[in-house]
Amino acid sequence: MPQDNLPSNGVFDSLRKLCDTGLAVLHNRLEIFGVEVELQKVRLLRVLFLGAVAVLLANTALFLVTATIILLVGESARVVVMAGLAVFYAIVSGGIFVLLRKELKSAPLPFNDTVSELKKDREWINNSQQ
């Protein structure tokens, strides 16, 4: 009887292939996770930098506008104008904080693609067992 027709390793060869496939899938998912971590890091640094620059420039502009307005009004109205500007700035900053909070809550979850791929893998495994 020729031995060419017999399976070379049978169960062990199938197990090795299954492990190899499982490791390849895990490797793929870890690469997706790594890319997403890098994207989140770059996005966070960009947002922090732009936010810091915006706050610095906005504070400078706000100070200069406020000083100009106070210097232009008469001395008798300066206290009233300063109080009015303070109330106005408080209302505007409150609105901005509400918008910022809304923006942060509506952002997509970090690592959403990785979680999605893992869910697909679980569904595929569950469907293939039935």
Wavefront OBJ file of the C-alpha trace (Angstrom):
o trace
v 0.000 0.000 0.000
v 1.546 3.328 -0.983
v 1.969 5.830 1.802
v 1.390 8.856 -0.455
v -2.384 8.597 0.009
v -2.238 8.646 3.836
v -2.528 11.982 5.642
v 0.892 13.065 6.807
v 0.036 14.229 10.309
v -3.752 14.061 10.435
v -5.078 15.775 13.551
v -1.779 17.467 14.394
v -1.512 19.029 10.947
v -5.099 20.317 11.195
v -4.435 21.642 14.700
v -1.282 23.387 13.496
v -3.175 24.999 10.620
v -5.979 26.065 12.968
v -3.489 27.642 15.371
v -1.710 29.347 12.476
v -5.009 30.784 11.234
v -5.974 31.895 14.731
v -2.622 33.620 15.226
v -2.923 35.309 11.826
v -6.355 36.667 12.769
v -5.043 37.834 16.152
v -2.058 39.461 14.455
v -4.374 41.263 12.039
v -6.555 42.544 14.894
v -3.521 43.722 16.851
v -2.282 45.629 13.800
v -5.688 47.345 13.494
v -5.562 48.176 17.201
v -2.040 49.611 16.832
v -3.095 51.806 13.926
v -6.087 53.052 15.894
v -3.905 53.831 18.935
v -1.571 55.854 16.722
v -4.488 57.719 15.115
v -5.974 58.536 18.514
v -2.606 59.766 19.790
v -2.080 62.032 16.777
v -5.646 63.343 17.028
v -5.286 64.061 20.744
v -1.985 65.917 20.309
v -3.406 67.930 17.423
v -6.524 68.873 19.384
v -4.486 69.839 22.447
v -2.085 71.984 20.432
v -4.828 73.732 18.468
v -6.833 74.242 21.639
v -3.882 75.792 23.474
v -3.132 78.163 20.597
v -6.801 79.107 20.285
v -7.102 79.824 24.011
v -3.957 81.949 24.006
v -5.041 84.016 21.009
v -8.623 84.335 22.238
v -7.444 85.577 25.642
v -5.176 88.135 24.032
v -7.916 89.375 21.723
v -10.449 89.460 24.519
v -8.136 91.460 26.740
v -7.389 93.971 23.996
v -11.058 94.396 23.029
v -12.067 94.819 26.664
v -9.307 97.357 27.330
v -10.244 99.310 24.207
v -13.935 99.430 25.137
v -13.174 100.508 28.705
v -10.846 103.253 27.517
v -13.367 104.544 24.973
v -16.308 104.940 27.362
v -16.544 107.806 29.776
v -15.200 107.478 33.282
v -18.655 107.467 34.816
v -19.757 104.432 32.770
v -16.621 102.292 33.123
v -17.881 100.215 36.039
v -21.192 99.477 34.318
v -19.450 98.580 31.045
v -17.002 96.292 32.859
v -19.885 94.523 34.628
v -21.773 94.159 31.351
v -18.732 92.729 29.593
v -18.170 90.287 32.461
v -21.753 89.019 32.197
v -21.465 88.777 28.411
v -18.185 86.827 28.649
v -19.676 84.485 31.244
v -22.698 83.712 29.045
v -20.545 83.131 25.941
v -18.072 80.906 27.807
v -20.956 78.870 29.247
v -22.321 78.336 25.735
v -18.904 77.275 24.510
v -18.562 74.779 27.355
v -21.951 73.294 26.451
v -20.835 72.938 22.807
v -17.531 71.406 23.879
v -19.281 68.877 26.094
v -21.646 67.954 23.257
v -18.698 67.511 20.885
v -16.833 65.270 23.295
v -19.903 63.085 23.868
v -20.644 62.723 20.144
v -17.109 61.662 19.179
v -16.792 58.057 17.993
v -15.506 55.568 20.519
v -11.787 54.948 20.361
v -10.855 51.589 18.820
v -14.293 51.270 17.252
v -12.881 49.431 14.211
v -11.069 46.876 16.366
v -14.193 46.157 18.407
v -16.232 45.857 15.204
v -13.805 43.354 13.692
v -13.755 41.286 16.879
v -17.573 41.194 16.883
v -17.522 39.988 13.272
v -15.027 37.277 14.235
v -17.234 36.095 17.107
v -20.305 36.035 14.858
v -18.429 34.053 12.218
v -17.203 31.550 14.795
v -20.685 31.190 16.310
v -22.302 30.726 12.881
v -19.714 28.186 11.748
v -20.323 26.002 14.817
v -24.037 25.655 14.052
l 1 2 3 4 5 6 7 8 9 10 11 12 13 14 15 16 17 18 19 20 21 22 23 24 25 26 27 28 29 30 31 32 33 34 35 36 37 38 39 40 41 42 43 44 45 46 47 48 49 50 51 52 53 54 55 56 57 58 59 60 61 62 63 64 65 66 67 68 69 70 71 72 73 74 75 76 77 78 79 80 81 82 83 84 85 86 87 88 89 90 91 92 93 94 95 96 97 98 99 100 101 102 103 104 105 106 107 108 109 110 111 112 113 114 115 116 117 118 119 120 121 122 123 124 125 126 127 128 129 130
